[in-house]
């Protein structure tokens, strides 16, 4: 197999699409035919200059899997300098995972968007990056596939026409991409991830987006291997498990306390018996 064929196989294996505003919102590039049905114009007609160059991420679910995106707010050169956006997206089927960090792929492609776009053969720009970094899908184990397919279907069935957003801390961002199937995402069509430092009103990307629910402080996020357990195998939530652990510890403590009290009482009774015996012995000696 030639080097060129190997590159093409790697490239075709990873589903990527790019959309944004360029004389109106449109699909700008894709390498799989169904990409166009997943693009969405996220603008709410806010043209505030303070929002220019702001970046944020999103997680979205579709029939083919999870869509991870990175957005950057730019001007639409053909639209009288109106505020627009460019979005890089990677689609990951439920039976697959990417052997590199999704964040690394999104960050690179967005940061090098202009130079990739300026390459005469646009396909080569992305293809060179993918082959150089050896990025590809790899298969999950069967238990993970079955679990994630179920969770994907649950999310799609509950999906409504509203968004949610999360203000993330930089050191936690990778977790949202590593564990995308969260129970609190149900009911939302797209979850935006916005840097905590952009929460200030004057430059918050939310001013550019449709309104949504803030789920930043939801306590049910699970960023551990606990999430790989099927609900059917364990109907106890993470928070419930924590509660059960506390109750168990309290029961053990209560039992230990009770044992201590019983021992004390038993010792007291023994002391009384000994005292009575000593009294009887003393009376007998006096007689």
C-alpha positions in Angstrom: 0.0 0.0 0.0 1.4 3.4 -1.0 2.0 6.2 1.5 -0.6 8.3 -0.3 -3.2 5.5 0.1 -2.4 5.1 3.8 -2.9 8.9 4.3 -6.2 8.8 2.5 -7.4 5.9 4.7 -6.5 7.7 7.9 -8.1 10.9 6.6 -11.4 9.2 5.4 -11.6 7.3 8.7 -12.1 10.5 10.8 -15.4 12.4 10.2 -14.7 16.2 10.1 -16.8 19.1 8.9 -16.4 22.9 9.0 -19.2 25.4 8.9 -19.7 29.0 9.5 -20.6 32.4 8.0 -19.1 33.3 4.7 -21.6 35.4 2.9 -24.2 33.7 5.1 -24.2 30.5 7.1 -23.2 27.4 5.2 -21.2 24.2 5.2 -17.7 25.2 4.2 -16.0 21.8 4.1 -16.8 18.1 5.0 -15.5 14.7 4.3 -18.7 12.6 4.8 -22.0 13.1 3.0 -24.4 13.5 6.0 -22.5 16.5 7.5 -24.8 19.1 6.1 -27.8 18.0 8.2 -25.8 18.7 11.4 -24.8 22.3 10.8 -26.7 25.0 12.7 -26.6 28.8 12.6 -26.1 29.7 16.2 -26.2 33.5 15.8 -28.8 35.8 17.5 -27.8 38.9 15.4 -25.6 40.5 18.1 -22.8 42.4 16.4 -21.0 43.6 19.5 -17.3 44.1 18.8 -16.4 43.0 22.3 -17.3 39.5 21.2 -14.9 39.3 18.3 -12.3 36.5 18.4 -13.9 34.8 21.4 -13.7 31.0 21.4 -15.8 28.2 22.9 -16.7 24.6 22.5 -19.8 22.5 22.3 -21.1 18.9 22.6 -24.0 17.8 20.5 -25.7 14.4 19.8 -27.0 13.1 16.5 -28.1 9.7 15.1 -24.5 9.0 14.1 -22.9 9.7 17.4 -21.4 12.6 19.4 -20.3 15.9 17.7 -17.5 17.8 19.3 -17.0 21.4 18.0 -14.9 24.5 18.6 -16.2 27.9 17.6 -14.5 31.2 17.0 -16.4 34.5 16.5 -15.2 36.3 13.4 -16.5 38.9 11.0 -18.3 37.9 7.9 -16.2 39.7 5.2 -19.0 39.5 2.7 -21.7 40.6 5.1 -20.7 44.2 5.8 -18.5 43.2 8.7 -21.3 41.6 10.6 -20.3 39.3 13.4 -20.2 35.6 12.4 -18.4 32.5 13.3 -16.3 29.6 12.1 -16.8 26.1 13.6 -14.6 23.0 13.4 -16.4 19.7 14.3 -15.5 16.1 14.7 -18.2 13.4 14.7 -17.4 10.3 16.8 -19.7 7.2 16.4 -20.7 5.5 19.6 -18.8 2.4 18.7 -15.6 4.3 18.2 -13.2 6.7 20.0 -10.4 8.9 18.7 -6.9 7.8 19.6 -5.9 11.4 20.3 -7.4 14.1 22.5 -10.4 15.6 20.7 -9.4 19.0 22.1 -6.0 18.8 20.5 -7.6 18.2 17.1 -10.1 21.0 17.4 -7.6 23.4 18.7 -5.1 22.7 16.0 -7.6 22.9 13.1 -9.1 26.1 14.3 -5.7 27.7 15.1 -4.5 26.8 11.6 -7.7 27.4 9.8 -6.4 30.2 7.7 -3.2 28.5 6.6 -5.1 25.2 5.8 -7.7 27.2 3.9 -4.9 28.9 1.8 -3.4 25.7 0.7 -4.2 25.1 -3.0 -5.5 21.6 -2.2 -7.7 22.2 0.8 -8.1 18.4 1.5 -4.3 18.1 1.7 -4.2 20.7 4.5 -6.2 18.6 6.9 -5.0 15.3 5.5 -1.4 16.2 6.2 -2.2 17.0 9.8 -4.2 13.8 10.4 -1.5 11.6 8.8 1.3 13.4 10.5 -0.3 13.0 13.9 -1.6 9.5 13.0 -5.1 10.4 14.2 -7.7 7.7 13.6 -10.7 6.1 15.1 -10.2 3.0 17.2 -12.8 0.5 18.3 -14.2 0.3 21.9 -14.8 -2.9 23.8 -18.3 -4.4 23.3 -19.6 -3.4 26.7 -18.7 0.2 26.1 -20.3 0.1 22.7 -23.6 -1.2 24.0 -23.6 1.3 26.9 -22.9 4.3 24.8 -25.4 3.4 22.1 -28.1 3.1 24.8 -27.1 6.5 26.3 -27.1 8.1 22.8 -30.6 6.9 22.1 -31.9 8.1 25.5 -30.4 11.5 24.8 -31.9 11.7 21.3 -35.4 10.7 22.5 -35.4 13.4 25.1 -33.9 16.1 23.0 -35.7 19.4 22.8 -35.1 22.7 21.0 -33.1 24.3 23.7 -29.5 24.7 24.7 -27.5 24.4 27.9 -24.2 25.9 28.8 -21.4 25.3 31.2 -18.7 27.6 32.5 -15.6 25.4 32.8 -12.3 25.7 34.6 -9.4 25.2 32.2 -8.0 22.2 34.1 -11.4 20.4 33.9 -12.1 21.0 30.2 -10.8 17.6 29.0 -13.2 15.8 31.3 -16.3 17.0 29.4 -14.9 15.5 26.2 -13.7 12.3 27.8 -17.1 11.6 29.4 -19.7 13.2 27.1 -22.7 11.1 28.1 -24.0 12.9 31.2 -27.5 12.5 32.5 -28.1 16.2 32.9 -27.5 16.7 29.1 -30.8 15.0 28.4 -33.4 17.4 27.0 -30.8 19.7 25.4 -29.9 19.9 21.7 -26.5 21.4 22.3 -24.3 22.0 25.3 -21.9 25.0 25.1 -18.7 25.0 27.1 -17.5 28.5 27.9 -14.3 29.5 29.7 -15.1 30.7 33.3 -12.9 33.8 32.5 -15.4 34.9 29.9 -18.4 35.1 32.3 -18.2 38.9 32.4 -21.2 40.4 30.6 -19.2 42.6 28.1 -17.4 39.7 26.3 -19.4 36.6 27.2 -20.0 34.5 24.0 -23.5 33.7 25.3 -24.5 37.2 24.1 -23.9 35.8 20.6 -25.9 32.6 21.2 -29.5 31.7 21.7 -30.5 31.6 25.4 -30.1 28.4 27.3 -29.9 26.9 30.8 -26.9 27.2 33.0 -26.0 23.7 34.3 -22.5 24.6 35.5 -23.1 23.8 39.1 -25.0 20.5 38.5 -23.7 18.1 41.1 -24.5 15.0 39.1 -21.5 15.3 36.7 -19.5 12.1 36.8 -15.8 12.4 35.7 -14.5 9.0 36.7 -14.7 5.4 35.6 -18.0 5.1 37.5 -19.7 6.3 34.3 -18.8 3.1 32.4 -21.2 1.1 34.6 -24.5 0.4 33.0 -27.5 1.7 34.9 -29.1 -1.7 34.7 -26.2 -3.1 36.6 -26.5 -0.5 39.2 -29.5 1.8 39.6 -27.8 3.8 42.3 -26.6 7.2 41.2 -23.2 8.6 42.1 -24.7 11.0 44.7 -26.8 8.1 46.2 -23.6 5.9 46.5 -22.0 8.7 48.4 -25.0 8.9 50.7 -25.0 5.1 51.3 -21.3 5.2 52.2 -22.1 7.9 54.8 -25.0 5.8 56.2 -22.9 2.7 56.4 -20.1 4.5 58.3 -22.7 5.9 60.7 -24.2 2.4 61.3 -20.7 1.0 62.0 -20.0 3.8 64.4 -23.3 3.3 66.2 -22.6 -0.4 66.5 -19.1 0.2 67.9 -20.6 2.6 70.4 -23.3 0.2 71.4 -20.6 -2.6 72.0 -18.6 -0.2 74.1 -21.6 0.7 76.2 -22.5 -3.0 76.7 -19.0 -3.8 77.7 -19.0 -0.9 80.2 -22.4 -2.1 81.6 -21.2 -5.7 81.9 -18.1 -4.6 83.7 -20.2 -2.5 86.1 -22.4 -5.5 86.9 -19.3 -7.6 87.5 -18.0 -4.9 89.9 -21.4 -5.0 91.8 -21.3 -8.8 92.1 -17.7 -8.7 93.3 -18.7 -5.9 95.9 -21.6 -8.1 97.2 -19.3 -11.1 97.4 -16.7 -9.1 99.4 -19.4 -7.9 101.8 -20.7 -11.4 102.4 -17.1 -12.6 102.9 -16.5 -9.8 105.4 -19.6 -10.6 107.4 -18.7 -14.3 107.5 -15.3 -13.5 108.9 -16.7 -11.2 111.6 -19.0 -14.0 112.8 
